[in-house]
């Protein structure tokens, strides 16, 4: 999608223009909604299905590319083919954007889960950076549509690598346990956590937690009621709102509209495009830094302070434009969406704080919102719940796509004040409603959202409960007691399953 920000509009055979951003954001919303159809399919099969028709997508090229939508426009460049390609893109990439974080969360060690999911975020940012400059380079290709078709055709290449690698990934042990494939679940869990040793105390303790939690969840209400009853509304709020929050906090200075801001600061032409590309490099650099620290700092700290810092950046940009900008009713360089212009030190301030906002975002909300949304759902709701989270993200992206351009024209610098206030309100929400999930198993997170669970601000990072269970299993193994055996856990699981069937 980053290539689309280089090409200002889509030329068609009848010389008309397509306003792409709202259109693509609508497709993103639609593709998030369809994930419910696939929640009972194994997650590896989900992603493998995508690989047949999608390129690296969210894994490498930014969630916005599919091989079919790349092939079709290269074959014959007409509006109908473009739309058909993007519909296929919507079907395939929508599943990836909601299921890859779920899969990564379920196969990761609890102490490394944040870093693992951040790898996905880094893949997205690398994809955006690569495609931005590929699109920029292709813009110099001569011909009416050759430049745009070349950029889209290149997107097909990583699909081959995506297809080759996916069959070698393990299935989620939690999904295997859910569908009663017990031996496979234990084997995968042992491979992930203990180099294949199924008698490792950690494997026994964690699998017992999975079984206990799954048994309790099977007694929960079915259908959409499971998202609101028995305290589940807290999870639904926590899973739905992070990606809405990341949309509210950074729509005006990243990806879609950074070129507008730099035009307000007096940059134009290739300098504007290259300066805009720098933001993607900053994203990668500072998201990479968080790979090493995300599981040490904690989710709440990054969410709360990240929102506050981003709010301050918005206030500075808005205040600078409000105090020093000149109104240009005809539009800067003829662009009707850019009606403010600043020069000198105020212009440098705007550029600096736009970059600072990118840096803060890359260090905090950009990776953490995906991590948190993947962690908070229960096993029974995680697949469709992550679809809800992705829907929230794309729904607000769609709304923002229509809101920002006229807002630049009508309320101008006031839009930054609005988003600054939204950032501060989000920080308050994070503090009072988001418990700390860092370092906890997915099963331990269940307790945080239960009716008798602690207040969000009372929670701390770390996995005390699992550590105690591992110690008890290790002690039992030393004494030769029954609890040390994985077979006992399997018998317990089968007994509980038979009991539920009898009911």
Secondary structure, DSSP 8 states (H G I E B T S, - for coil): -HHHHHSSSEE-TTS-EE-HHHHHHHHHHHHHHGGGGGTTS-HHHHHHHHHHH--SHHHHTTT---HHHHHHHHH---HHHHHHHHHHHHHHHHHHHHHHHHHHHHHS-TTTHHHHHHHHHHHHHHHHHHHHHHHHHHTTS-SSSHHHHHHHHHTTTHHHHHHHHHTTS---HHHHHHTT-HHHHHHHHHHHHHTT-TT-HHHHHHHHHHHHHHHHHHTS--GGGGGTTTTHHHHHHHHHHHHHHHHHHSTTTSTTSHHHHHHHTT--HHHHHHHHHHHHHHHHHHHHHHHHHHHHH-HHHHHHHHHHHHHHHHHHHHHHHHHH-EE-TT-BTTBTT--EE--HHHHHHHHHHHHHHHHHHHHTHHHHHHHHHHHSS-TTTHHHHHHHHHHHHHHHHHHHHHHHHHHHHHTTTHHHHHHHHHHHHHHHHHHHH----TT--HHHHHHHTSTT---GGG--SS-HHHHHHHHHHHHHHHHT-GGG-HHHHHHHHHHHHHHHHH-
